[in-house]
Amino acid sequence: MIKKNIVIENARIGFRNFSGEEGKFNPKGRRNFCVFLDGELGEMLQDDGWNVRWLDPREDGDEPQPYLQVAVSYENIPPKIVQITSRGQTILQEDMVEVLDWAEIENVDLIIRPYKWEVNGKSVVKAYVKSMHVTIA
């Protein structure tokens, strides 16, 4: 079982909901995004109990794309999210982090912390942002 943080440099993220907007798959107030993984890391994390999901291939011959939903929670252990622009660096507090929903992102360096919990007698590892440096175009 992985008990340590995961470091992903130059991460590809998608399905951004830093504002916590209510949607078909998201209750109001739950901030999150997905980070796309390479196949080997996806399988390793899934084997260790992380909630890895897989997107179907877009074209014949492509492999399924593993991804991990990452929670952005300021409740117990607030994340350090830094926005980097040509004007410098800004630490994004909870009331500012929603700007990342529509930002044109050049690069993301990400540290994900695991949180192990049990549901229906089964252990699951949930991913939370520990720190994130986002370079805006």
C-alpha positions in Angstrom: 0.0 0.0 0.0 1.4 3.4 -1.0 1.6 5.6 2.1 3.8 8.3 0.6 3.0 11.3 -1.6 3.1 11.1 -5.4 5.1 13.7 -7.2 4.1 14.4 -10.9 6.0 17.0 -12.8 4.5 18.4 -16.0 1.2 16.8 -15.1 -1.7 16.8 -17.6 -4.9 17.7 -15.8 -8.5 17.8 -17.0 -12.2 17.8 -15.8 -11.3 20.9 -13.7 -13.7 21.9 -11.0 -11.7 24.2 -8.7 -14.9 26.2 -8.0 -16.7 23.2 -6.6 -19.6 23.8 -9.0 -22.5 21.3 -8.8 -22.7 19.0 -11.9 -23.9 15.7 -13.1 -21.1 13.9 -11.3 -20.3 16.4 -8.6 -22.1 17.7 -5.5 -22.0 21.4 -4.9 -18.9 22.5 -3.0 -16.7 19.5 -3.9 -13.6 21.0 -5.6 -11.5 18.6 -7.7 -9.8 17.8 -11.0 -8.3 14.8 -12.7 -4.7 14.1 -13.4 -3.9 11.8 -16.4 -1.4 9.1 -15.6 0.9 6.9 -17.7 -0.3 3.3 -17.9 2.4 1.8 -15.6 1.7 4.3 -12.8 -2.1 3.9 -13.3 -1.8 0.1 -12.8 0.5 0.4 -9.8 -1.7 2.9 -8.0 -4.8 0.8 -8.8 -3.1 -2.3 -7.4 -2.3 -0.3 -4.2 -6.0 0.7 -3.7 -6.1 4.1 -5.3 -9.4 5.0 -7.1 -7.9 5.0 -10.6 -10.4 5.2 -13.5 -9.8 4.5 -17.1 -11.0 6.5 -20.2 -11.8 4.4 -23.2 -9.4 4.7 -26.2 -10.3 7.4 -28.7 -9.0 5.5 -31.7 -8.4 1.9 -32.6 -5.0 0.7 -31.3 -4.8 3.3 -28.5 -4.5 2.2 -24.9 -7.1 3.1 -22.3 -6.1 6.3 -20.4 -5.8 6.0 -16.6 -6.6 9.0 -14.5 -7.0 9.9 -10.9 -9.6 12.3 -9.4 -7.8 14.6 -7.0 -9.7 16.5 -4.3 -8.9 20.1 -3.5 -9.9 20.5 0.1 -9.1 23.4 2.4 -10.8 21.8 5.5 -8.2 19.7 7.4 -4.9 20.1 5.6 -5.1 23.0 3.2 -3.1 22.6 0.0 -0.5 25.0 -1.2 -1.6 26.0 -4.7 0.7 28.5 -6.5 -0.2 30.3 -9.7 2.8 31.4 -11.7 2.4 34.1 -14.3 4.7 36.6 -16.1 4.0 39.0 -13.2 5.2 36.5 -10.5 3.8 33.9 -8.1 0.5 34.1 -6.2 -0.6 31.6 -3.5 -4.2 30.8 -4.3 -6.5 30.8 -1.3 -9.8 29.0 -1.2 -11.7 32.0 -2.5 -9.3 32.5 -5.4 -8.5 28.9 -6.6 -11.5 28.8 -9.0 -9.5 31.0 -11.5 -7.8 27.7 -12.5 -11.1 26.4 -14.0 -10.7 28.4 -17.2 -7.0 29.4 -17.1 -4.8 28.6 -20.1 -2.3 26.3 -18.3 1.2 25.7 -19.6 2.5 23.5 -16.9 1.5 21.8 -13.6 3.8 20.4 -11.0 1.8 18.4 -8.5 2.2 16.6 -5.2 -0.7 14.3 -4.2 -1.1 13.0 -0.7 -3.0 9.8 0.0 -5.8 9.4 2.5 -6.8 5.9 3.3 -10.3 5.2 4.4 -12.8 2.3 4.5 -16.2 2.0 2.9 -18.3 -1.1 3.1 -15.4 -3.0 4.6 -13.1 -2.2 1.7 -10.0 0.0 1.9 -9.8 2.9 -0.6 -7.1 5.5 -1.1 -8.3 9.0 -1.9 -6.1 11.5 -3.6 -5.8 15.1 -2.2 -3.7 18.0 -3.5 -0.7 18.6 -1.1 0.9 21.2 -3.3 0.5 22.4 -6.9 2.5 24.9 -9.0 0.5 26.0 -12.0 2.2 28.0 -14.8 -0.3 30.2 -16.7 0.3 31.1 -20.4 
